[in-house]
């Protein structure tokens, strides 16, 4: 059980660009250095996003960005810890996830990346890379606590394998 | 009266020290020093009369800082749930500057007219965080934290300004996500790329 130490994430360059930051981290891990601005421009088919990124500051489904850069594997709900281990340890692939915030005004989401997994004191743990600017870049969280939402403010709801 | 002293309940302190010992191979548990412990509050869109209300927010956990054996600062959050503590340990980006900023703010000459307790206030849906100085006589002051790749800075706003801004931003973000989830590109399966722009007008 281990960590994919060469997976790194930048903070999201615009308020709503968690999807671009996660896609960029995946691209970089597989050796394709690119920018969030380029990913947004290509995904939205709008070259203007690179020169005026603020005009493209909105959320977008992660799977479409991953598909655009050719890194989308599969989309599922919450993966079991064994499945997370398979992605990280056996396949050496980070796992993108959705965290959903369901507040009184409605639902919003946030994308993060799991880059590691381990068992500490008998409890399964994951290492989460979070592009949100107000958090530290890397967090260690118990698998069950990530699933339940007690830590992030909302539960893990979707998973995106990458290739 | 100045700022209230910072302290953790014994159970939370012990849980955080144990967590650090397990994850950082730190010094023996009881000697792990925790810095700047304070309450953590979370806003997810709760409203009253069309505005967020600070006074309605329940505390969700505790936050403090610690040094690992390698000397790096980590920020540790502890959330009490069903009699146990769940933890999140932040490392990396700007944790040193985070600590320095909090210390700097606490030294300001603005605490003369009330007794204040320091809290961290997060609104995860809009990626916002702030230091909330809750005054015993209601003179709450908010220091919003502005993050970028290399630094963290902040600015003072009133509690009313925060309540208005965060409520408006959360409503807008909910609308943006509603639009995003309505995006259904038609030819993804065949071309591997979306062929429609998001139905968002700005």
Contacts between the chains, C-beta under 8 A, distances in Angstrom:
chain1	res1	chain2	res2	distance
A	10	B	149	6.9
A	11	B	93	6.8
A	11	B	147	6.8
A	11	B	148	7.3
A	11	B	149	5.9
A	12	B	127	7.7
A	15	B	126	7.5
A	15	B	127	6.2
A	16	B	173	7.4
A	16	B	176	6.3
A	42	B	193	7.7
A	43	B	193	7.8
A	43	B	194	6.7
A	44	B	197	5.9
A	44	B	198	6.8
A	45	B	193	7.8
A	45	B	194	7.3
A	45	B	195	7.5
A	45	B	197	6.4
A	46	B	197	6.6
A	55	B	202	6.9
A	58	B	176	5.0
A	58	B	179	7.2
A	58	B	180	6.7
A	58	B	198	6.6
A	58	B	200	5.3
A	58	B	202	7.4
A	59	B	173	7.8
A	59	B	176	5.4
A	59	B	177	5.3
A	59	B	180	4.3
A	60	B	180	5.4
A	60	B	183	6.8
A	60	B	198	6.2
A	61	B	180	6.1
A	61	B	181	7.0
A	61	B	183	6.0
A	64	B	183	7.1
A	64	B	185	6.2
A	64	B	188	6.8
A	64	B	193	7.9
A	64	B	194	4.6
A	67	B	188	5.7
A	67	B	192	5.4
A	67	B	193	6.3
A	67	B	194	7.2
A	68	B	192	7.4
A	68	B	193	4.9
A	68	B	194	6.9
A	70	B	192	6.6
A	101	B	44	5.7
A	101	B	45	7.9
A	101	B	124	5.9
A	101	B	125	4.6
A	102	B	44	7.8
A	103	B	44	3.5
A	103	B	45	3.0
A	103	B	46	6.9
A	103	B	125	6.3
A	103	B	170	7.0
A	103	B	174	7.8
A	104	B	44	7.4
A	104	B	45	4.8
A	104	B	46	5.5
A	104	B	47	6.3
A	105	B	45	3.8
A	105	B	47	6.9
A	105	B	170	5.6
A	105	B	171	5.5
A	105	B	174	4.9
A	106	B	45	7.3
A	106	B	174	3.8
A	106	B	175	7.9
A	106	B	177	7.6
A	106	B	178	6.7
A	107	B	174	7.0
A	107	B	177	6.5
A	107	B	178	8.0
A	108	B	125	4.4
A	108	B	170	7.8
A	108	B	173	5.2
A	108	B	174	5.7
A	108	B	177	4.6
A	109	B	177	6.0
A	110	B	124	6.8
A	110	B	125	7.9
A	120	B	22	5.2
A	120	B	23	6.4
A	121	B	22	5.3
A	125	B	23	8.0
A	132	B	124	7.3
A	132	B	127	4.9
A	133	B	127	5.9
A	133	B	147	3.6
A	133	B	148	7.1
A	134	B	122	6.5
A	134	B	127	5.8
A	134	B	128	6.7
A	134	B	129	3.9
A	134	B	145	6.5
A	134	B	147	5.8
A	135	B	90	5.7
A	135	B	93	8.0
A	136	B	74	7.6
A	136	B	75	5.9
A	136	B	90	2.7
A	136	B	91	5.3
A	136	B	92	5.1
A	136	B	93	5.5
A	136	B	94	7.5
A	136	B	95	5.7
A	137	B	90	7.9
A	137	B	91	7.3
A	137	B	92	3.5
A	137	B	93	4.1
A	138	B	90	7.3
A	138	B	91	5.1
A	138	B	92	4.8
A	139	B	88	5.1
A	139	B	89	6.2
A	139	B	90	5.5
A	139	B	91	7.6
A	140	B	23	5.7
A	140	B	87	7.8
A	140	B	88	7.5
A	140	B	89	4.9
A	141	B	87	7.5
A	141	B	88	5.4
A	142	B	86	6.4
A	142	B	87	7.2
A	145	B	79	7.8
A	145	B	86	4.1
A	145	B	87	7.6
A	145	B	88	7.9
A	148	B	81	7.9
A	148	B	86	7.9
A	150	B	79	5.2
A	150	B	81	5.0
A	150	B	86	4.8
A	151	B	77	7.2
A	151	B	79	6.3
A	151	B	86	5.6
A	151	B	87	7.6
A	151	B	88	4.7
A	152	B	88	7.8
A	152	B	124	6.7
A	153	B	42	5.4
A	153	B	44	6.2
A	153	B	60	8.0
A	153	B	122	7.5
A	153	B	124	4.3
A	153	B	125	7.8
A	154	B	44	7.7
A	154	B	124	7.2
